[in-house]
Each structure stands twice: as structure tokens, then as C-alpha cells.
Amino acid sequence: MPLHATKIVATLGPASSDIAVLEQMIRAGVNVVRLNFSHGKAQDHVDRANLVREAAKLAGKTVAIMADLQGPKIRVGKFAEGKVMLEAGAPFVLDASRTEPGDLQGVGLDYKELPRDVKAGDLLLLNDGLIVLTVDAVKGEQVHTTVKMGGELSNNKGINKQGGGLTAPALTGKDMEDIKTAMSFQADYVAVSFPKNATDMEMARQLCNVAAEPFKHKPGLIAKIERFEAIPHLEEILKASDGIMVARGDLAVEVGNAAVPALQKRMIKMAREMDKVVITATQMMESMITNPVPTRAEVSDVANAVLDGTDAVMLSAETAVGKYPLETVQQMAQICKAAEEAEDVALDADFMGMQFHFIDQTIAMGALFTAHHLGAKAIVALTESGSTPLWMSRHRIHIPIYALTTTERTQRRMALYRNVHALLMDTSTDRDTALAQAEAHLKKRGIMGAGDVYAITCGEPMGSPGGTNMLKISRVV
């Protein structure tokens, strides 16, 4: 059985850009590599994508690429000395018109709309909430504040407004160019930063589809939930996306730390119920940037996300710039595996009161139910689009799901689906031949042996997406 059902997303950076290190990380359990478009030029990302594909080939594994768009730069400008130390009670001016470098009195803004978005009494949180400013007055392009909670403020640190309300659009001109770059190497997923509603995601999808059309490609879209305004619109955002990321950093700053754990559980549950994927992100193994082992709290955090049902857990700085990128992946894989083994399977309860409206969805659920009660060794799905394995992966089951597909793009896309192990296989258009080929393929890989019982699904006629209409229970001879 594969190492872990929950998928691991790792961010590529200086610490992981050596092909030997990246190959080891993929062997250790990385399923998706995140390219952070906040850093680097277009050619850098093309080179990194080629590096990921090369390392995956060397490791003999399927790895998806996720292009993470920067989104609006809601940040302060630069300081003459690179940073200042703000003292509680001191006045500080955020000035959209300022062109010279900042000092102890104030700083310019990358985000020029701030004076229009705030009023006296608002709380601004800088550098992920480590610094808090109270707005005293807005005078033209200047936001006059008093430091409520001081600390070191350095160049280009982020700004959040407590309770949300910043008007910056989710997609910037840079994002639109970056989408073209990401589609040039057919990124499997595009993550959209700071969407507020379904319209932001629909616009991103249109841009992606237009840019990807010459390559006959359609990426999956991930909405990063990190704005206060996104919370009331979760359902519509999910409908317009292929999945969401619980981006706990900016979200915590806007809604408050204490609200995030319950929101995380709610988002994971809602995504699974709506047949969407979900990634839990931010500071999961933060201490491993500098330490060779995680804290007990981090172990619990990762395990709880797994027990909540997340499809994937994500590493950011830990693998991008950390001292121990490989060890971090190894630790995370072990935690995922241990948490999965402790999970309860309640398929019977899951299906109570459920109504199935599509034949292929009914077949997918039938395969899960039958395999569970028979104690099958595996569930196998012959799939063109990947939708049958996706439906199967929305339910907890301790039986691995093997998705056999003829297309590499579908195979890579399924790298993010929990408990789905995607394999590439050319199959016959004759049903019985294809079923025999599938069994032989899995036997050859050592996944099944003589006497093993498995459930297999496919569609007739073979090769048409969305046509799964057959379930067969077989025993390997």
C-alpha cells in the first residue's frame, strides 16, 4: 500500500531547487509542487517547472504543479535603513503619495487605495499581525495612525484590516501575465490569491482557459480563502472552483487566530460535501525551517487536518528556504500515515439519506460500499476525466483507490486527490480486454497478487469521459 493517502504539497525555493534534493523529496512523499509566483521572473518559473518534471521522472512518480498567483500587493513600501523599530504609542503615517524611502515617522505604500479603504477607529495589522496600528485620521493620501502594538517593520510587509474591507481586486495585471506563463508549461493547478466571491474565480477561469487553449489544456482552479469577505461566500466560491486552500496566515490576521480552527473544519467539510478538493496550508511545520524535528503542536496540527479530511497538507517556507526540506517531508508523511490509520470509516452512515442523480456517481459509491464490506484489497477505476476517482475520494475508506487513465494530464491532476493513486495505462477499447489489462498492470506493479479481491469500474463505450456505468468485483487468479 502507498505510504500515505493524504497528499503533500511542497513549495519550491532555493532549499529545494537542487534536482537531487527534489527527487529525494518526491520519493519521500511530495505529490504536488507549488511554484510561488510572488518571487522570480517568467523564465524562472518555466525553468522550475522543467526541473519538477525532470525530478518526478527520475523518481518514477507522478507530481502535479500548482502555480500560486501573487495577487494584489497590499504592502508597505521600502525603508531607508531596510527596517524601523516601532514603539507602542508613537505616531506613524502610511502615505500613498510618498516616493522617498520610509523612516520612523512613516512609509510609502505599494497599495495606493488604502486611504480610501480605511477610516478613523480601524485597526491595521502589519507583518501577519505582529504590528498593530490604530487609524486616527485619513488626510488626503495619508493615513495617520498610532502604534498600538510595536515591533520591527521591514520593507514590503503585508497590510491587513481587521474585519476585512480592503478593495484590492483578486487578479492584478501581473497575475494575468503569470497565468500565461503558467499555461505555457501547462500547470495542473492555478491557485488564486485573495478571491472575495465567485466572480473572481470565474474571471480567473476564463483567463486560464484562453491562455491554455493553444495547448488543449484546462487547469484546476484553487481558491485561497484568506479574506474575511470570502467566508460568507464560501459555497459560491467552491462552486466556481475545483478546490480551496485554507490559507491560515492572512485569514487569521483578518478574522482573528481563535476563529481559524473552526473555520478550517467547516471549510474541509463543505469542500468534501461539494466534491471539491481542499488543501490546508500555512505554518504546518514552521519550526522545521530551522530545526530537524517538529514541535508536538505541529504534529497535532498536521494530524488534525488529516482527521478533518483534508486532501492535502502544504509546506511553504519549510521546503522553500528551510534547512531541512527532505526531513520535513519525511516527518509530514509519517504523521499523515499515523493519523490515517486512526481514522474511523463510517461509509454506511455517510450514505444514509444520500441521493445519487448520476449513473457514474452511483457506480462510484457502489464500488466504495462493496469494497468496504468485502474487505477488498483495492478499488480500481478506469477513467478519462478523473471524476469517478474524485467522487470516491470524498469518503473515508482504508482501501487504496487506483485510477488508471490514458492521459498524463488527468493522471497529474489526480495527484491532489486524497487516497487516489493515479497510474498511466493505454487500454483497449474492448471492455473485457481493458479489464484484463488493468489487472495485469496492477499485478506487475506488485499492488495485487493471487487471491486478492478488488472492485473495478469502467464505462461503455470505453474512452468517453463521464461514462462510468459498470462495476465488477474480481478475484486475482
Residue, then its C-alpha position, 0 to 999 in steps of 0.5 A: m500500500p502507498l505510504h500515505a493517502t493524504k497528499i503533500v504539497a511542497t513549495l519550491g525555493p532555493a532549499s529545494s531547487d537542487i534536482a537531487v534534493l527534489e527527487q529525494m523529496i518526491r520519493a519521500g512523499v511530495n505529490v504536488v509542487r507549488l511554484n510561488f509566483s510572488h518571487g522570480k521572473a517568467q523564465d524562472h518559473v518555466d525553468r522550475a517547472n522543467l526541473v519538477r518534471e525532470a525530478a518526478k521522472l527520475a523518481g518514477k512518480t507522478v507530481a502535479i504543479m500548482a502555480d500560486l498567483q501573487g495577487p494584489k500587493i497590499r504592502v508597505g513600501k521600502f525603508a531607508e535603513g531596510k527596517v524601523m523599530l516601532e514603539a507602542g504609542a508613537p505616531f506613524v503615517l502610511d502615505a500613498s503619495r510618498t516616493e522617498p524611502g520610509d523612516l520612523q515617522g512613516v512609509g510609502l505604500d505599494y497599495k495606493e487605495l488604502p486611504r480610501d479603504v480605511k477610516a478613523g477607529d480601524l485597526l491595521l495589522l502589519n507583518d501577519g499581525l505582529i504590528v498593530l496600528t490604530v487609524d486616527a485620521v485619513k488626510g488626503e493620501q495619508v493615513h495617520t495612525t498610532v502604534k498600538m502594538g510595536g515591533e520591527l517593520s521591514n520593507n514590503k510587509g503585508i497590510n491587513k484590516q481587521g474585519g476585512g474591507l480592503t478593495a484590492p481586486a483578486l487578479t492584478g495585471k501581473d497575475m494575468e501575465d503569470i497565468k500565461t506563463a503558467m499555461s505555457f508549461q501547462a500547470d495542473y493547478v492555478a491557485v488564486s490569491f485573495p478571491k472575495n466571491a465567485t466572480d473572481m474565480e470565474m474571471a480567473r477561469q476564463l483567463c486560464n482557459v484562453a491562455a491554455e487553449p493553444f495547448k488543449h489544456k484546462p487547469g484546476l482552479i484553487a481558491k485561497i480563502e484568506r479574506f474575511e469577505a470570502i467566508p460568507h461566500l464560501e459555497e459560491i466560491l467552491k462552486a466556481s472552483d475545483g478546490i480551496m486552500v485554507a490559507r491560515g496566515d492572512l485569514a487569521v490576521e483578518v478574522g482573528n487566530a481563535a476563529v481559524p480552527a473552526l473555520q478550517k473544519r467547516m471549510i474541509k467539510m463543505a469542500r468534501e460535501m461539494d466534491k471539491v478538493v481542499i488543501t490546508a496550508t500555512q505554518m504546518m511545520e514552521s519550526m522545521i525551517t530551522n530545526p530537524v524535528p517538529t514541535r508536538a503542536e505541529v504534529s497535532d496540527v498536521a494530524n488534525a487536518v488529516l482527521d478533518g479530511t483534508d486532501a492535502v497538507m502544504l509546506s511553504a517556507e519549510t521546503a522553500v528556504g528551510k534547512y531541512p526540506l527532505e526531513t520535513v517531508q519525511q516527518m509530514a508523511q509519517i504523521c499523515k500515515a499515523a493519523e490515517e490509520a486512526e481514522d474511523v470509516a463510517l461509509d454506511a452512515d455517510f450514505m444514509g439519506m444520500q441521493f445519487h442523480f448520476i449513473d457514474q456517481t452511483i457506480a462510484m459509491g457502489a464500488l466504495f460500499t462493496a469494497h468496504h464490506l468485502g474487505a477488498k484489497a483495492i478499488v480500481a477505476l478506469t477513467e478519462s476525466g478523473s471524476t469517478p476517482l474524485w467522487m470516491s475520494r470524498h469518503r473515508i475508506h482504508i482501501p487504496i483507490y487506483a485510477l488508471t487513465t490514458t492521459e498524463r494530464t488527468q493522471r497529474r491532476m489526480a495527484l491532489y486527490r486524497n487516497v487516489h493513486a493515479l497510474l498511466m495505462d493505454t487500454s483497449t477499447d474492448r471492455d473485457t480486454a481493458l479489464a484484463q489489462a488493468e489487472a495485469h498492470l496492477k499485478k506487475r506493479g506488485i499492488m495485487g497478487a493471487g487471491d486478492v479481491y478488488a472492485i473495478t469500474c469502467g464505462e461503455p463505450m470505453g474512452s468517453p469521459g463521464g461514462t462510468n456505468m459498470l462495476k465488477i468485483s474480481r478475484v486475482v487468479 
